[in-house]
């Protein structure tokens, strides 16, 4: 799975650095280092007034914040990986 966190100017101002840190910790805590490639990306053209834009494989999600990160990670990253491993 490839996860790209937008670090363009708009997302940077909305906290992309904190989201990157949360992703790094969640990947490590769940022992997913071999399952996920984390990358930064520049603007995906989906800027939102709240939060950061994150692309998971080919799906783009907007509005990711520290407050909703745990639910987002579980639903869009952790559960799909667990399902793919059977």
N, C-alpha and C positions, 0 to 999 in steps of 0.2 A: 504494500500500500504506500502511495506517495501522498504526503501531506505538505501542502505549500501554504505558508502564512504570508499574507501580503505585508510588505514593509515599505510600501509606497508612502508618500508624504501624508495622505489622509489617514491611512491605517496606523502609521507611526504615531500621529498625534492622538489617536484613539486607543493606544495601548498595545501595539503589536509586540513590543518587547516583553510585556508581562505574559501575553499569550504564548510566545515562544518559550519562555521559562516554564510555564505550566505544562506545555506539551513535552518538553524535555524531561520534566519530573514524572509526568504520567507514563511516558514511554519506559523510563527506567524503572519506576515502581511496579509496572505490570510486566516487566521482563519482555518488552516488545522490540528490543533493539534490532533484532534480525527480521522483524516483520514490517517495520515502518521506516521510510526514508523521510526525514524532515528537511524541508528546504524553504528558503525565503523566495518571495516573488515580488515583482513590482506590480503596479496597478493592473487588476483584472477587469477594470471597467464596471465593477459592481459596487462602487462606493456607497456606504450607508451612513446615515447620520449618527448611528450608535455602533460601537464595536468595530471589530476587525473582520476582514474577509478571509476565509480559509477555504482552500480547494482540497478535497479528498478524492484522489484519483481524478475523475472527470467531473465531479459534482462540486459546485460552488455554493458556499454558505456565507451569508452576511450576518453582521451583528453579533459576533462572538465576543463575549466579555468575560472578565474574571468571574462574574456572578453566575453565568450560564455555562461556563466551560465544562464543569464536571458532567452535566447532563449531555452536552454536545459530544464530549469525548466518549462517553459510554455508548450513546446511541449510534454515532456515525463512524466511530473508529474501533472501539473495543469489541462491541457486540458483533459487527461484521467479521472481524478477525477470528473471534471465537467460533462463529458459524462456519467459516471457511475451513477451519481445522477439524470440524465435526465433533 
